[in-house]
Amino acid sequence: MVKNWEHFLFPYEQAVGELKIKLRGIRKEFLQFGKRSPVEFVTGRVKPVSSIKEKMNRRYISEDRLSQDMEDIAGLRIMCPFVEDIYQVVDILRKRTDINILEERDYVNKEKSSGYRSYHIVFEYPVEMSTGEHKILSEIQVRTLAMNFWATVEHSLNYKYNGVFPEELKKRLQESAETAFKLDEGMSEIRDELIEKQSENHKNNRDD
């Protein structure tokens, strides 16, 4: 049983603080060496107690199983400029030795019925405390800026209307998710064409 929520959540808060610094370091490293970063920015949060209790009721999670059965008490989000960057970031995360990946869920290529797209990684992270090492579950969501915009607005609407939408509005939400994904694809195509033209110009300049 959770007797003191502040004490219970302390290692999760420490984990989020540490991981935000570490994950933001990915972007800094790429930029430091003059490379384009697959990471645009990183955010993180510890789930509020009210949200934890709501999810416990919805998922039938008991307090004594909370740390084992709720994966997203500590949550990080990595925003990427392009869809292909998502998988580059996932590969980088797989190679890290400070996180132990337990599960991956690809909602980018296999989106949810609502239209939601993102790549979820559930992992175990060791937090060093005065009493010793404390391993916690955490989740990283990797998505594009467009996916994040849609997910943020959709979550806000769900919260306000308790997820009760007329079928017509559900369909429009799904269509807007597909529009956001097409925007991602279009931006990737534009980037690829620019790279190709720059390569051609460089080749022509050398030939001259």
C-alpha positions in Angstrom: 0.0 0.0 0.0 1.2 3.5 -0.7 1.3 5.3 2.6 3.2 8.4 1.4 2.8 9.4 -2.3 5.6 11.9 -2.1 8.1 9.2 -0.9 6.7 6.7 -3.4 7.2 9.1 -6.4 10.6 10.4 -5.4 12.7 7.8 -7.3 10.5 8.4 -10.4 11.1 12.1 -10.2 14.8 11.5 -9.9 14.7 9.2 -12.9 12.9 11.7 -15.0 15.4 14.4 -14.1 18.4 12.2 -14.9 16.9 10.9 -18.2 16.0 14.3 -19.5 19.6 15.4 -19.2 20.9 12.2 -20.7 18.4 12.1 -23.7 19.0 15.8 -24.4 22.7 14.9 -24.6 21.9 12.9 -27.8 21.0 16.1 -29.6 23.9 18.0 -28.1 26.4 15.4 -29.2 25.1 15.4 -32.8 25.3 19.2 -33.0 28.7 19.3 -31.3 30.1 17.2 -34.2 28.3 19.2 -36.9 25.7 16.6 -37.7 21.9 16.9 -38.1 20.3 15.7 -34.9 17.4 13.1 -35.0 16.2 14.6 -31.7 14.4 18.0 -31.8 13.6 18.2 -28.1 12.9 16.1 -25.0 10.2 16.4 -22.3 9.5 14.4 -19.2 7.0 14.2 -16.4 5.9 12.1 -13.4 2.3 11.1 -13.6 0.1 13.1 -11.1 -1.4 11.1 -8.2 -4.9 11.8 -9.5 -4.0 10.3 -12.9 -2.3 7.3 -11.2 -5.4 6.6 -9.2 -7.7 7.0 -12.2 -5.6 4.6 -14.2 -5.5 2.1 -11.3 -9.3 2.0 -11.3 -9.5 1.8 -15.1 -6.9 -1.0 -15.4 -7.8 -2.7 -12.1 -4.2 -2.2 -10.7 -3.9 -2.7 -7.0 -1.6 -0.4 -4.9 0.6 -3.3 -3.9 1.3 -4.0 -7.6 1.6 -0.4 -8.7 5.4 -0.3 -9.3 5.2 -3.5 -11.3 2.1 -3.0 -13.3 2.0 0.7 -14.2 4.7 1.4 -16.8 4.3 5.1 -17.3 4.5 6.7 -13.9 7.8 8.1 -15.2 7.4 9.2 -18.8 9.7 10.8 -21.4 8.9 12.0 -24.9 11.5 12.5 -27.6 10.3 14.6 -30.5 11.9 14.1 -33.9 11.9 16.2 -37.1 11.2 13.3 -39.5 9.6 9.8 -39.3 12.9 8.0 -40.2 14.5 9.8 -37.2 12.2 7.9 -34.9 13.9 4.6 -35.8 17.4 6.1 -35.6 16.6 7.3 -32.1 15.2 3.8 -31.2 18.4 2.2 -32.4 20.4 4.6 -30.3 18.3 3.8 -27.2 18.7 0.0 -27.8 22.5 0.4 -27.6 22.4 2.2 -24.3 23.7 0.3 -21.2 21.9 2.5 -18.6 18.4 1.4 -19.6 17.1 -2.2 -19.8 14.4 -2.3 -22.5 11.6 -4.7 -21.7 9.1 -4.0 -24.5 8.7 -2.0 -27.7 5.4 -1.0 -29.3 5.5 0.4 -32.8 2.4 2.6 -33.3 4.1 4.5 -36.1 3.7 1.9 -38.9 0.8 0.2 -37.1 -1.2 3.1 -35.7 -4.0 2.6 -33.2 -7.6 2.6 -34.4 -8.0 6.2 -33.2 -5.2 7.3 -35.6 -2.6 7.7 -32.8 1.0 7.2 -33.9 4.1 7.0 -31.7 6.9 4.5 -30.8 6.7 3.3 -27.2 9.6 1.8 -25.3 9.0 0.4 -21.8 12.2 -0.1 -19.8 13.8 -0.6 -16.4 16.0 2.2 -15.0 18.2 2.0 -11.9 18.0 5.0 -9.6 20.8 5.3 -7.1 19.4 6.3 -3.7 20.9 6.5 -0.2 19.4 3.1 0.6 20.9 1.6 -2.6 19.8 0.9 -6.1 16.1 1.2 -6.8 14.9 -0.1 -10.2 11.8 1.5 -11.6 9.7 1.1 -14.8 9.5 4.0 -17.2 8.3 4.7 -20.7 9.8 6.7 -23.6 7.5 7.8 -26.4 9.3 8.7 -29.7 7.3 10.7 -32.2 7.5 13.5 -34.8 6.4 17.0 -34.0 3.2 16.5 -36.1 2.4 13.3 -34.3 2.9 15.0 -31.0 0.6 17.9 -32.0 -2.2 15.5 -32.9 -1.7 13.3 -29.8 -1.7 16.4 -27.5 -4.9 17.8 -28.9 -6.6 14.4 -29.0 -5.7 13.7 -25.4 -7.1 17.1 -24.3 -10.4 16.4 -26.1 -10.6 12.9 -24.6 -10.0 14.4 -21.1 -12.6 17.1 -21.6 -15.3 14.8 -23.1 -14.4 11.6 -21.3 -13.6 9.9 -24.6 -17.3 10.1 -25.7 -17.3 11.2 -29.3 -20.0 10.8 -32.0 -18.9 8.5 -34.8 -18.6 11.5 -37.2 -16.1 13.2 -34.9 -14.1 10.0 -34.4 -13.8 9.7 -38.1 -12.6 13.3 -38.4 -10.0 12.7 -35.7 -8.8 9.7 -37.6 -8.6 11.7 -40.8 -6.7 14.5 -39.1 -4.2 11.9 -37.8 -3.7 10.6 -41.4 -3.3 14.2 -42.6 -0.6 14.8 -40.0 1.2 11.6 -41.1 1.0 12.7 -44.8 2.6 16.0 -43.7 5.4 14.0 -42.1 5.9 12.0 -45.3 5.8 15.2 -47.4 8.4 16.9 -45.3 10.7 13.8 -45.6 10.3 13.9 -49.4 11.2 17.6 -49.5 14.3 17.0 -47.4 15.4 14.0 -49.6 14.9 16.1 -52.8 16.9 19.0 -51.3 19.7 16.6 -50.4 19.7 15.2 -53.9 19.8 18.6 -55.5 22.7 19.7 -53.2 24.6 16.5 -54.2 24.0 17.3 -57.9 25.1 20.9 -57.5 28.2 19.8 -55.6 29.1 17.3 -58.4 28.5 19.9 -61.1 30.7 22.4 -59.3 33.5 19.8 -59.1 33.1 19.0 -62.8 33.4 22.7 -63.7 
